Amino acid sequence: MEGRPLTVAPIDPTPDAGEDTPPLDDSIEPGKRLIRLPADKGLSLGDRIANQITRLTWRTPLHAFRLKGRFPLKLLGVPEDPVPGDTRAGTAIRAGHFLHRGLRLPLATLDFTALGVAPSFADHIHSFAWLRDLAATGTRADGAAIAEAIVRQWLAVHGETVSEPAWKADNTGWRILFWAAHAPLILSSSDLVYRSAVLNHLARAARHLDRVADKTRPGVEQMVAWIGVVAASLLMPGGEPRQVFGEAGLRKVIETSFYADGGNIARSPQAQLDAIMALSMLARIYDMRRIDLPPFLHEVLARAVPALLGIVHSDGGMGSWQGSGATPAETIAAIVAASGVRTRPLKQARDWGYQRLVANKVVLLADAAPPPIARVTEAGCASTLAFELSDGAERIVVNCGGAALTGATIPTELARGLRTTAAHSTLVVADSNSTAILPNGSLGKGVTEVELDRHETPQGSRLEMSHDGYARRHGLIHRRLLILSPNGRELRGEDMLLPAPRSRRKGDKHFALRFHLGRNISASLTADRLGALLRIAGGPLWQFRASEGTLAVEESLWVDGEGRPHPTEQLVVTGSAPAGGVSIGWIFKHIG
C-alpha cells in the first residue's frame, strides 16, 4: 500500500482480553489518508532465488537416502486438533453421506474417479476436513471403520497419481494436517499394507508440496501449502532439513500474504479464518514435538486475530465481505480460542480496508479500500464504501454476502450476482459496478483510490470516505459520510456524487442507494415515501429517513455462514445526478 503508515489499537474492551498479547495501537490519527489499489504482492526475484538456493541445499544425497527408506515410515506423534468438529455433519457421515453447504453425497456410491460435486465440496472431501466432524460424534471404533474405508477408496485412485483437485497444493496441505490430527481414525487398522500406504502417501504429499508450494496462488492457499511442508517435517523421522526449508518458505509467504495490520491480501474474512485455523493446527504439531513455535508464527497470529475480530458484529458473528458469509459466533470463537491469542478487536485496519465503529451495543463495519487484486481471489466483490450495522443480536443493515459459498442453494449465476455493487449496502451509478467484474469472473478496472478521513469526537464517530470507481466511466466521485452517535441510537449518513476532476460529462446519471436489511426486519414505507419503519420481531424498533429521491422497499437476500440464502428486504433510494452532482442525506434512528 502507498501512503502514510497508520498506527493501529484496542477498542471495545472484552472480558477475555489478556495481558499476554502486546497491546494494539489503533488510535485514530486526524487528517485524510489516500489508499491506493495495492501492487501485486508476489515474491520478488531475490526471494525466489533465495527459495531455490534453500531448496537445493537441503536436497543433499543424505536427504535422498532418507526418502528411499533409510528412516522408518511412522508418525512421531498425534497432535491435537484445536477446533471442534460439526456434529451435524459428523452424524451425517455416520448415517451414510457427506453433508456440505446443503449438498449430500452418499458414501455408498462414492466414486473418487468422478465425484460430480461442486468444487468447494470436492475440496472439502479431498482435504479430509470432514475427519474433524466424524471425530466429534460417536465412538472412535465406529468412526475408524468409516474413515478407513473412505481413505482406502481415496488411496486407490489418488494415492500415487497426482491430479487436481485431489493434489491441489492447499488441499494437500490440509490433508497432511487432518490426517495427522485424526490419525487414530485412519491408522487403527492392523493391516500393515494399508497403514504403509497411508504413511507413504504422507511422505509423497510432502515431496509434492516441496515442489509446488511456491508456485501456488499467492495468499492463504499458498500459506497452507507451506504449512503442509513444515507439518510434514515435524511429523516424520529425518525431517530436520525439510523443517529449515519449510520454515523459510512459510516465513516468506506470510510476509506476502498479510498486510501489516494483520489482514490477508484477498481481504476475505473466510480466508482469515482459514489462515488462523491452519496456523493454530501447525502450532499444535510444534507442541506435540515439544519444539518452540518460531517467533514469526507467534507474531502473525498476534496480528491476524485482532484483525478478524475487527469485522465481527456485537453478536460475535462475522460480517459479509468479499464473498464470505455471516459465519456464526460459535465458529469464530472456537477458532480464536484455538489460536491462543487473547486480544481485542482491531478498530481500524487501513491496509486490509475495514473500519469498525462502536457505540454501546451498536457496531458499524465499513469497507474503506479498493477490492483485492484479481489474482489473489476468485470471489472478489465490488463493495467499496459499503457498510453493515448491527444492534446487539440483530443485523440492521447488511450486505448479501456468500459469493464464495457455492453449493446446493447458491448456483454460479447467483454467486456472480452476489459479487456486484448492487448486492452491497452502498450507492450504485447507472446500474454498473464500482469495479468491473469481467466475463471470466476476475475483477477488472474500477476503484483505484479511496480517500479516508476518520475522527472520534464527543459528538460521535465520524467516517468520511470516497472512491473513484465511477470517475472514468461516468465522471463522478462517490463520497460517503457516516456519523454514529455516542449512544449508538442514531446513524446519520450522506452520499454525494461529485464531478470528477477533468471530467466533461454531460447529462444526468441515474443512481440507486441501497440498504439491504437483516433477515428479521420488515420495512413499511411512510406516506411521503421518504421514510420507513423497521420492525424487528422481539427486538428494537428503528426508523429510516432520506432527504432526497424516491424510497422503495424491494426484495433482497442474505446468505448465512452455511451458504444458505434467506429472503430479506432492502431500502432503495433512487434519483438522478445532474452534471454538477447530487447529495442525499439519510438517517437510521433507534426509536424504541
CORQUI-V185278 format. One record per residue. N is the residue number from 1. RES is the residue in one small letter. NEAR is the number of other C-alpha atoms within 12 Angstrom. D_LAST is the distance of its C-alpha to the last C-alpha in Angstrom with 1 decimal. Layout:
BEGIN
n:res:near:d_last
N:RES:NEAR:D_LAST
N:RES:NEAR:D_LAST
END
This chain:
BEGIN
n:res:near:d_last
1:m:30:43.3
2:e:17:44.7
3:g:18:43.3
4:r:16:42.8
5:p:19:41.7
6:l:31:38.3
7:t:21:37.9
8:v:31:35.1
9:a:28:33.1
10:p:31:30.6
11:i:28:27.0
12:d:29:24.4
13:p:20:26.5
14:t:17:26.7
15:p:11:28.2
16:d:18:31.2
17:a:25:32.1
18:g:17:35.8
19:e:13:38.6
20:d:14:40.9
21:t:23:39.5
22:p:20:40.2
23:p:24:37.2
24:l:34:35.8
25:d:23:35.7
26:d:28:33.0
27:s:21:32.6
28:i:31:31.6
29:e:21:34.7
30:p:17:34.2
31:g:17:35.9
32:k:22:36.0
33:r:28:37.4
34:l:30:39.0
35:i:36:38.7
36:r:31:41.4
37:l:33:41.9
38:p:32:43.7
39:a:20:47.3
40:d:20:48.4
41:k:29:48.4
42:g:28:51.4
43:l:28:54.2
44:s:16:56.6
45:l:11:60.3
46:g:12:61.1
47:d:21:58.6
48:r:20:60.0
49:i:15:63.5
50:a:19:62.5
51:n:30:61.0
52:q:23:64.2
53:i:16:66.4
54:t:23:64.3
55:r:29:64.6
56:l:19:68.4
57:t:17:69.0
58:w:25:67.4
59:r:24:69.2
60:t:15:72.4
61:p:14:75.3
62:l:18:74.1
63:h:23:70.6
64:a:19:72.3
65:f:14:74.3
66:r:23:71.2
67:l:26:69.7
68:k:16:72.8
69:g:19:72.3
70:r:14:73.8
71:f:19:70.7
72:p:19:69.7
73:l:27:66.6
74:k:28:64.1
75:l:35:60.7
76:l:26:60.7
77:g:25:57.7
78:v:31:54.5
79:p:31:51.3
80:e:28:48.0
81:d:36:45.4
82:p:30:42.4
83:v:35:39.7
84:p:31:39.2
85:g:25:39.8
86:d:26:37.8
87:t:21:39.0
88:r:25:38.0
89:a:32:40.2
90:g:31:42.9
91:t:27:43.0
92:a:28:43.4
93:i:36:46.4
94:r:32:48.0
95:a:23:47.4
96:g:22:49.4
97:h:26:47.3
98:f:38:45.4
99:l:34:41.7
100:h:36:40.0
101:r:33:36.9
102:g:28:37.4
103:l:29:41.2
104:r:27:43.9
105:l:29:47.4
106:p:21:49.8
107:l:24:52.1
108:a:18:54.9
109:t:17:55.3
110:l:25:54.4
111:d:22:56.7
112:f:28:56.4
113:t:21:58.8
114:a:17:56.1
115:l:27:52.7
116:g:19:51.3
117:v:29:47.6
118:a:27:45.1
119:p:28:46.0
120:s:29:43.0
121:f:32:44.1
122:a:35:47.7
123:d:29:46.7
124:h:34:44.8
125:i:41:48.0
126:h:40:50.5
127:s:35:48.7
128:f:37:48.7
129:a:42:45.1
130:w:43:45.0
131:l:46:47.3
132:r:40:44.3
133:d:33:42.6
134:l:42:45.8
135:a:40:46.4
136:a:27:43.0
137:t:27:44.1
138:g:21:47.1
139:t:17:50.3
140:r:24:52.1
141:a:20:55.2
142:d:24:53.5
143:g:34:51.5
144:a:29:54.7
145:a:24:56.6
146:i:35:53.9
147:a:39:53.5
148:e:33:57.2
149:a:23:57.8
150:i:35:55.3
151:v:37:56.7
152:r:29:60.3
153:q:24:59.3
154:w:31:57.6
155:l:33:60.6
156:a:19:63.1
157:v:24:61.5
158:h:29:60.0
159:g:30:61.6
160:e:20:64.3
161:t:18:63.5
162:v:21:61.2
163:s:19:58.9
164:e:22:55.3
165:p:27:52.6
166:a:35:54.1
167:w:38:55.5
168:k:33:52.9
169:a:41:52.7
170:d:44:49.2
171:n:42:49.7
172:t:50:52.9
173:g:48:51.2
174:w:49:48.5
175:r:46:51.3
176:i:52:53.1
177:l:47:50.1
178:f:45:49.2
179:w:43:52.8
180:a:40:53.3
181:a:39:50.2
182:h:36:50.9
183:a:37:54.7
184:p:31:55.0
185:l:37:53.7
186:i:39:56.1
187:l:34:59.1
188:s:23:59.7
189:s:24:62.5
190:s:13:66.1
191:d:14:67.2
192:l:15:68.5
193:v:14:68.8
194:y:24:65.1
195:r:26:64.1
196:s:25:66.3
197:a:29:64.7
198:v:38:61.2
199:l:33:62.4
200:n:28:64.5
201:h:33:61.5
202:l:39:59.5
203:a:41:62.5
204:r:32:62.8
205:a:45:59.0
206:a:40:59.3
207:r:34:62.3
208:h:33:60.5
209:l:44:57.6
210:d:42:60.2
211:r:25:61.2
212:v:30:58.0
213:a:42:55.2
214:d:41:55.7
215:k:26:56.0
216:t:30:52.5
217:r:31:49.6
218:p:36:48.2
219:g:44:45.1
220:v:43:43.9
221:e:41:46.4
222:q:45:49.2
223:m:51:47.9
224:v:48:47.8
225:a:49:51.4
226:w:54:52.5
227:i:52:50.7
228:g:50:52.8
229:v:48:55.9
230:v:46:55.1
231:a:55:54.1
232:a:51:57.4
233:s:36:59.3
234:l:42:57.9
235:l:39:58.2
236:m:35:61.8
237:p:27:65.1
238:g:29:66.6
239:g:34:63.3
240:e:23:63.8
241:p:31:64.9
242:r:41:62.0
243:q:33:59.6
244:v:28:60.8
245:f:35:60.6
246:g:38:57.2
247:e:36:55.5
248:a:32:56.9
249:g:40:55.5
250:l:41:52.1
251:r:33:51.8
252:k:33:52.6
253:v:41:50.2
254:i:42:47.3
255:e:31:48.1
256:t:33:47.7
257:s:40:44.8
258:f:40:42.2
259:y:31:41.1
260:a:27:41.5
261:d:40:37.8
262:g:42:38.2
263:g:44:36.8
264:n:47:39.1
265:i:48:40.8
266:a:43:39.4
267:r:50:35.9
268:s:46:35.0
269:p:44:32.6
270:q:41:34.6
271:a:37:37.8
272:q:45:36.4
273:l:41:35.7
274:d:35:39.2
275:a:45:40.8
276:i:48:39.4
277:m:40:40.3
278:a:44:43.9
279:l:49:44.4
280:s:40:43.2
281:m:45:45.7
282:l:50:48.4
283:a:36:47.7
284:r:33:48.4
285:i:37:51.7
286:y:29:52.7
287:d:23:51.6
288:m:24:53.8
289:r:23:56.7
290:r:14:56.0
291:i:16:56.0
292:d:17:53.7
293:l:25:51.1
294:p:23:52.1
295:p:14:50.2
296:f:21:49.1
297:l:34:47.2
298:h:26:45.5
299:e:26:44.5
300:v:38:43.1
301:l:44:40.9
302:a:35:39.7
303:r:41:38.5
304:a:48:37.3
305:v:45:34.9
306:p:45:32.7
307:a:47:32.7
308:l:51:31.5
309:l:48:28.8
310:g:48:27.7
311:i:52:26.5
312:v:49:24.5
313:h:42:20.7
314:s:34:18.9
315:d:26:19.7
316:g:31:23.3
317:g:32:24.0
318:m:44:25.7
319:g:52:24.8
320:s:50:26.7
321:w:57:29.4
322:q:53:33.1
323:g:46:33.4
324:s:44:31.8
325:g:42:29.3
326:a:44:26.2
327:t:37:28.4
328:p:28:26.6
329:a:24:26.1
330:e:21:29.0
331:t:26:31.5
332:i:36:30.6
333:a:30:30.7
334:a:26:34.1
335:i:36:35.6
336:v:40:34.4
337:a:27:35.8
338:a:30:39.0
339:s:38:39.5
340:g:29:39.7
341:v:36:37.8
342:r:31:35.3
343:t:36:33.3
344:r:37:30.0
345:p:46:28.4
346:l:43:30.1
347:k:40:27.9
348:q:46:30.2
349:a:46:32.8
350:r:46:34.5
351:d:40:37.4
352:w:45:35.5
353:g:52:33.0
354:y:47:29.5
355:q:46:27.1
356:r:47:24.4
357:l:45:21.6
358:v:42:19.4
359:a:31:16.8
360:n:23:15.5
361:k:25:14.5
362:v:36:14.3
363:v:46:17.8
364:l:45:19.3
365:l:44:22.8
366:a:47:25.1
367:d:49:28.7
368:a:47:30.8
369:a:45:34.3
370:p:48:36.7
371:p:54:37.0
372:p:48:39.6
373:i:38:43.2
374:a:34:44.4
375:r:24:46.8
376:v:33:44.5
377:t:32:42.0
378:e:33:42.2
379:a:42:38.5
380:g:43:37.6
381:c:52:34.8
382:a:52:34.4
383:s:49:30.9
384:t:54:31.5
385:l:51:28.4
386:a:51:26.0
387:f:46:22.8
388:e:45:20.4
389:l:46:16.8
390:s:47:15.2
391:d:35:12.2
392:g:24:13.9
393:a:27:15.6
394:e:32:14.0
395:r:44:15.9
396:i:48:14.0
397:v:46:17.3
398:v:47:20.7
399:n:54:24.3
400:c:57:26.3
401:g:54:28.6
402:g:49:31.4
403:a:46:34.4
404:a:45:36.6
405:l:43:35.8
406:t:38:38.2
407:g:31:38.9
408:a:25:39.0
409:t:25:35.8
410:i:34:36.0
411:p:24:39.4
412:t:22:40.9
413:e:17:39.9
414:l:28:36.2
415:a:37:36.4
416:r:35:37.9
417:g:30:35.0
418:l:42:32.5
419:r:43:34.3
420:t:41:33.8
421:t:46:31.7
422:a:38:29.9
423:a:49:28.7
424:h:47:26.7
425:s:44:23.7
426:t:47:25.9
427:l:48:28.1
428:v:42:31.2
429:v:39:34.2
430:a:24:36.5
431:d:21:35.3
432:s:25:37.0
433:n:37:36.2
434:s:45:35.9
435:t:40:38.5
436:a:32:40.9
437:i:31:41.1
438:l:21:44.8
439:p:10:46.4
440:n:12:47.5
441:g:24:44.0
442:s:24:44.4
443:l:33:42.5
444:g:25:44.3
445:k:26:44.0
446:g:35:40.9
447:v:40:38.8
448:t:35:41.3
449:e:35:39.5
450:v:38:36.0
451:e:35:35.4
452:l:42:32.7
453:d:30:31.6
454:r:34:29.0
455:h:26:28.1
456:e:26:26.0
457:t:15:25.4
458:p:13:23.6
459:q:17:21.4
460:g:24:20.4
461:s:32:22.1
462:r:33:24.0
463:l:41:25.7
464:e:35:28.1
465:m:41:30.1
466:s:43:32.7
467:h:44:35.1
468:d:38:38.3
469:g:41:38.1
470:y:40:38.4
471:a:30:40.9
472:r:23:44.2
473:r:25:43.4
474:h:36:41.2
475:g:31:41.9
476:l:41:38.2
477:i:41:36.3
478:h:41:32.7
479:r:39:30.7
480:r:40:27.1
481:l:35:25.1
482:l:42:21.8
483:i:36:20.1
484:l:37:17.4
485:s:30:16.0
486:p:23:17.1
487:n:22:13.7
488:g:29:12.8
489:r:31:9.7
490:e:35:11.9
491:l:41:14.9
492:r:33:17.4
493:g:34:20.4
494:e:32:23.7
495:d:40:26.3
496:m:37:29.8
497:l:40:33.0
498:l:31:35.9
499:p:31:39.7
500:a:26:41.3
501:p:16:44.3
502:r:12:47.6
503:s:19:45.9
504:r:16:47.7
505:r:23:45.1
506:k:15:45.3
507:g:16:43.1
508:d:21:39.4
509:k:29:37.5
510:h:26:34.8
511:f:37:31.6
512:a:37:28.6
513:l:45:25.5
514:r:42:23.9
515:f:48:20.5
516:h:45:20.9
517:l:45:17.8
518:g:42:17.5
519:r:33:19.0
520:n:28:16.1
521:i:36:14.3
522:s:30:15.2
523:a:34:15.1
524:s:26:15.9
525:l:26:17.5
526:t:19:17.2
527:a:13:20.5
528:d:16:21.7
529:r:23:21.4
530:l:28:19.9
531:g:31:16.3
532:a:35:14.4
533:l:30:11.1
534:l:38:10.7
535:r:28:10.0
536:i:27:10.6
537:a:16:12.5
538:g:11:11.3
539:g:21:9.0
540:p:26:5.7
541:l:26:4.9
542:w:35:7.1
543:q:32:9.5
544:f:39:13.2
545:r:37:15.8
546:a:35:19.5
547:s:24:22.2
548:e:28:25.2
549:g:27:26.5
550:t:28:25.6
551:l:32:22.4
552:a:31:22.9
553:v:31:21.4
554:e:23:24.2
555:e:23:25.1
556:s:33:25.1
557:l:37:25.7
558:w:44:24.9
559:v:43:27.6
560:d:38:27.0
561:g:35:29.4
562:e:32:32.0
563:g:37:32.4
564:r:32:30.8
565:p:33:28.9
566:h:26:25.8
567:p:21:25.0
568:t:29:21.8
569:e:34:20.8
570:q:40:20.9
571:l:45:20.0
572:v:39:23.4
573:v:39:24.1
574:t:32:27.9
575:g:29:30.4
576:s:26:33.8
577:a:35:34.8
578:p:22:38.0
579:a:22:40.6
580:g:23:39.1
581:g:30:35.7
582:v:30:32.2
583:s:31:28.8
584:i:34:25.4
585:g:28:22.4
586:w:34:18.9
587:i:31:15.4
588:f:37:12.5
589:k:31:9.3
590:h:29:6.0
591:i:18:3.8
592:g:15:0.0
END
